[in-house]
Amino acid sequence: MTVYNFSAGPAVLPKPVLEKAQAELVNYQGSEMSVMEMSHRSSLFDNIIKEAEKLLREIMGIPDNYKVLFLQGGASLQFSMIPLNLAVGKKALYVNTGAWAKKAISAAKAIDGVEVEVIASSEDKNFTYVPEITKDMVDQEAAYVHITTNETIGGISYQTIPDVGDVPIVADMSSNILANNYKVEDFGLIYAGAQKNIGPSGLTVVIIREDLLNKEPIFSPMLDFAVQAANDSLYNTPPTYAIYIAKLVFEWIQELGGLQEIVKRDQEKAALLYDAIDASNLFISPVDKNYRSLTNIPFVTGDEELDKKFNQEALAQGFQNLKGHRSVGGMRASLYNAFPKEGVEELVAFMKKFEDENGEK
Amino acid sequence: MTVYNFSAGPAVLPKPVLEKAQAELVNYQGSEMSVMEMSHRSSLFDNIIKEAEKLLREIMGIPDNYKVLFLQGGASLQFSMIPLNLAVGKKALYVNTGAWAKKAISAAKAIDGVEVEVIASSEDKNFTYVPEITKDMVDQEAAYVHITTNETIGGISYQTIPDVGDVPIVADMSSNILANNYKVEDFGLIYAGAQKNIGPSGLTVVIIREDLLNKEPIFSPMLDFAVQAANDSLYNTPPTYAIYIAKLVFEWIQELGGLQEIVKRDQEKAALLYDAIDASNLFISPVDKNYRSLTNIPFVTGDEELDKKFNQEALAQGFQNLKGHRSVGGMRASLYNAFPKEGVEELVAFMKKFEDENGEK
């Protein structure tokens, strides 16, 4: 049985990447060592981390005045590190678009000396849209405006990045990094857990404009962006194997034709599923059409029992991890870069069959 | 050419572990998924993390009143987390035995509200021994006594754990965890970066006695032992692949006969090298014989040029990462659990040959 893995993260990785990792696992390029066994100070690993950074810079078009950091702790640690580094003694502005934005807001509020203000929210419509942000809503003295470019659970995403004046935008891009047309120069700081579009869990990518690096040291060097940047992410031992896999994923993107080609494919895959939902009399997308995510697509029948039946039958057909997040129910298809188009086609066919068998006549 | 990897970490892993990981990399146990692609909330991964914990408990004899946490950030993040969680408003006692102890001390001093006191140091003899700690040196009101059970750079280790009364001992065991005869119940908290005796970098194991879990929340859930313990290390996405490799390493230890057998082998390997050094007229161990490390063995000729020549010729023979840490020079052989005995035998033979060619006649 062909298995299609719709997991929201850790998620499907490109098959050629896994096959290359497998071939090299015991003996990396004739070194007689696994990448896992290499000193992080060795020239072999130095090549890997430098190449990973170089490729990511090419793919995303990261300007020279941004640092790329390979850290640990996931977006959840960034929720605390960012206000700690950027906003103590200042105001930090947040946009509330759902579950992950809320976590970022809550973590910022817990940092002493940071004044958190939520300047916009889509809670009034159960987080089914992205609120409009205009420059006049933004205190120009604030440390930053924090947005969540894609809500993994809610399934909404920013189609364009708002103009907020000179205040830097800080973005949790965990679930749609490398799956969007944003420009890095529209952000002051971008962060993302790797386990969706980059590689294995345990690696967090931070892209930070150099002028935003903290001038005052943070109490812990591990939580200090300036220390991590000054040490090229080697202040201590980084997650070396996850960085290696990320490098393979970046190579795979480049071989396919770069970000433009990847996003085109993501759009085609998402359109297949959204079109099927829109054409259906059974399945509904809970999300405002103008803010639909390319990467996380929730849908429901409106009947919890029927959702459950769908999930059970889908699982039996090899559609794994389609069940919606426990907080919202229904179904959710996460279509990250490595998810194959055939998987979407087969899901759509299965949905039609299910609707024929279970929908209203 | 056979390559022997003497790296201090990330370090050599057991060949059978790497081969099993390789065989399963693309398709784990018929799931058609890599472990890297699995949701951390899936039953497949749940089995892996639970089994890893169970095995570690068996191997180390961890009592039921201790929590086992699989975290991120390395020992370096623990240097800050431990005083933050255990010692705010209290006194924290430290023993200074070298480079890593110093880092722990420095990080603790940076935490507001923690009174750091260094109760003993071996700095007077350039950290070549472990100072004696007696109960009367220990303020019984202190939050803990912090020790570094093995100094990776200096090459000294605690042969026995001191009796400090009722004050819990907190130990950085990064470089000799699973390579000692200590009893877990002699510690309040043990922590270790995985990249020496456990698995790949990016995973940190913390073993904490339940009564030491913080009662007051820490500003960041990711830095909060009680939150991590309450969530069984799944507060956010853990480093899933590193945990899987750790599980394979624990299985390998059990298959070899458990910790007792592993330590016996470590002792034999270390004795081979120490005996060769002691019998040599060229090579010297800088360390007091009573505190020699089993896992990190530095040695020198006393002549920097000759050390350099040795390192160059050794590297040409496939002895990788033998060069001593930049802060101390000379040579260092890290003989972790996965390092093969034949590698030590070949090193010893090479040292004899080098001495014949270069030593005083």
Interface residues (C-beta under 8 A of the other chain):
Chain A: M1 T2 V3 N5 S7 A8 G9 P10 A11 V12 L13 K15 L18 E19 A21 Q22 L25 V26 S31 E32 M33 S34 M36 E37 M38 S39 H40 S42 Q72 G73 G74 A75 S76 L77 F79 S80 A107 A110 I111 D112 G193 Q195 G199 P200 S201 G202 L203 F219 S220 P221 M222 L223 Y235 N236 T237 P238 P239 T240 Y241 A242 I245 G318 Q320 N321
Chain B: M1 T2 V3 N5 S7 A8 G9 P10 A11 V12 L13 K15 L18 E19 A21 Q22 L25 V26 S31 E32 M33 S34 M36 E37 M38 S39 H40 S42 Q72 G73 G74 A75 S76 L77 F79 S80 A107 A110 I111 D112 G193 Q195 G199 P200 S201 G202 L203 F219 S220 P221 M222 L223 Y235 N236 T237 P238 P239 T240 Y241 A242 I245 G318 Q320 N321
